Amino acid sequence: MVTMAGNILIVVLDVADQRLHTPMYFLLGNLSCLEICYTSSILPWVLASLLTGDRTISVSGCMTQFYCFGILAATEYYLLAVMSYDWYLVICNPLCYATLMNGSVCFQLAACSWTSGFLSSTTVIILMTKIKFCGSNEIDYFFCDSTPIIRLSSTVPQFLELTIFMVSCVR
């Protein structure tokens, strides 16, 4: 609740106050939106698990949760890189900052962060849906990651593991 309230407050202040319409606060607002989505993608599963005591999740539910979380995690990595570039420009090129990081460039960099996060996670999830499973199709976790899903597979998906490694290196 505190995380959600704090991030919603940051977004509302960023939109409402004209003095905060700068690249730094635009990127900070994007990061707060990302955190709101993070919390919304994982917290309902955790709360349901705590209330019912059932810590199992179906493979399809796990894939859905992993996909949502993967998009948000990848987007966060790219967005943090954009934010560090913004600060690099502020510190190393203060006189050229206004021309190098204007509203249009900032919007394009944020859009590229979201798009790159979506594309990298889509690649991984498409390969994960091709895995053949044998035996149980339930994972004894309330949060899904690639490792428990791969452990359930009947074959060792080396191409999938290599793809996950390559995508992680790019992030």
C-alpha positions in Angstrom: 0.0 0.0 0.0 2.8 2.4 0.9 4.7 1.6 -2.3 1.6 2.1 -4.4 0.6 5.4 -2.6 4.2 6.8 -2.9 4.5 6.0 -6.6 1.0 7.3 -7.4 1.9 10.5 -5.5 5.1 10.9 -7.6 3.2 10.5 -10.8 0.4 12.9 -9.8 2.9 15.6 -8.7 4.9 15.1 -11.9 1.8 15.6 -14.0 0.2 18.4 -11.9 3.2 20.7 -11.3 4.5 22.5 -14.4 7.9 23.1 -12.8 8.5 19.4 -12.8 8.1 19.0 -16.6 11.8 18.4 -17.2 13.5 15.3 -18.5 14.6 14.1 -15.1 11.1 14.2 -13.6 9.6 12.7 -16.8 11.9 9.7 -16.4 11.3 9.6 -12.7 7.5 9.5 -13.4 8.1 6.6 -15.9 10.0 4.7 -13.2 7.2 5.3 -10.7 4.6 4.0 -13.3 6.9 1.0 -13.8 6.9 0.3 -10.0 3.1 0.6 -9.8 2.9 -2.0 -12.5 5.5 -4.2 -10.8 3.5 -4.1 -7.6 0.3 -4.9 -9.4 1.7 -7.8 -11.3 3.2 -9.7 -8.3 1.3 -8.6 -5.2 -2.2 -10.1 -6.0 -0.6 -13.6 -6.4 1.4 -13.2 -3.2 -1.7 -12.0 -1.2 -3.8 -14.9 -2.6 -1.1 -17.3 -1.6 -0.8 -16.0 1.9 -4.6 -15.9 2.4 -5.4 -19.4 1.1 -2.1 -21.1 2.0 -2.0 -22.6 -1.5 1.5 -21.8 -2.9 1.0 -23.6 -6.2 0.5 -22.0 -9.5 -0.3 -23.5 -12.9 2.2 -23.4 -15.7 0.0 -21.1 -17.7 -0.5 -18.8 -14.8 3.3 -18.9 -14.2 4.0 -18.0 -17.8 1.6 -15.1 -17.6 3.2 -13.8 -14.4 6.7 -14.4 -15.7 5.9 -12.5 -18.9 4.4 -9.5 -17.1 7.3 -9.4 -14.7 9.9 -9.9 -17.4 8.6 -7.0 -19.4 8.7 -4.7 -16.4 12.1 -5.9 -15.3 13.7 -5.4 -18.7 12.0 -2.0 -19.1 13.4 -1.0 -15.7 16.9 -1.9 -16.7 16.7 0.1 -19.9 15.0 3.0 -18.2 17.7 3.1 -15.5 20.3 3.2 -18.3 18.5 6.2 -19.9 18.3 7.9 -16.5 22.1 7.4 -16.0 22.7 8.9 -19.5 20.5 11.8 -18.5 22.7 12.4 -15.4 25.9 11.9 -17.4 24.8 14.7 -19.7 23.9 16.9 -16.7 27.3 16.4 -15.1 29.6 16.2 -18.1 27.9 18.5 -20.6 25.9 21.0 -18.5 26.0 23.8 -21.2 24.8 21.5 -23.9 22.2 19.6 -21.8 19.2 21.6 -22.9 19.9 20.9 -26.6 21.0 17.2 -26.1 18.1 16.2 -23.8 15.0 18.0 -24.8 11.5 16.7 -24.3 11.3 14.9 -27.7 14.6 13.0 -27.1 13.6 12.2 -23.6 10.2 10.8 -24.8 11.9 8.8 -27.5 14.4 7.3 -25.1 11.6 6.3 -22.6 9.6 4.8 -25.5 12.6 2.8 -26.6 13.0 1.5 -23.0 9.4 0.3 -22.9 9.6 -1.2 -26.4 12.9 -2.9 -25.8 11.6 -4.4 -22.6 8.6 -5.7 -24.3 10.5 -7.2 -27.2 13.2 -8.9 -25.2 10.6 -10.5 -22.9 8.4 -11.6 -25.8 11.3 -13.4 -27.3 12.0 -15.4 -24.1 8.3 -16.2 -23.4 7.7 -17.4 -27.0 10.6 -19.9 -26.5 9.3 -20.9 -23.1 5.9 -21.7 -24.4 7.5 -24.3 -26.7 8.8 -26.3 -23.8 7.3 -29.8 -23.4 6.4 -30.7 -19.8 6.2 -34.2 -18.2 4.6 -35.1 -14.9 3.4 -32.4 -12.6 2.4 -29.1 -14.2 2.3 -27.1 -10.9 5.2 -25.1 -9.5 5.5 -24.8 -5.7 6.1 -21.1 -5.7 4.0 -17.9 -5.6 6.4 -16.1 -7.9 7.5 -17.5 -11.2 11.0 -17.3 -12.8 12.6 -19.2 -15.6 14.4 -21.7 -13.4 11.4 -23.4 -11.9 9.7 -23.6 -15.4 12.8 -25.1 -17.0 13.1 -27.7 -14.2 9.6 -29.0 -15.1 10.5 -29.6 -18.7 11.0 -33.1 -20.0 14.1 -32.0 -22.1 16.9 -29.6 -21.4 16.1 -26.5 -23.5 19.7 -25.4 -24.2 18.6 -22.9 -26.9 16.2 -21.3 -24.4 18.9 -21.1 -21.7 21.3 -19.6 -24.2 18.7 -17.1 -25.3 17.9 -16.1 -21.7 21.6 -15.6 -21.1 22.0 -13.5 -24.2 19.0 -11.3 -23.4 20.2 -10.9 -19.8 23.6 -9.8 -21.1 22.1 -7.2 -23.3 20.0 -5.8 -20.4 
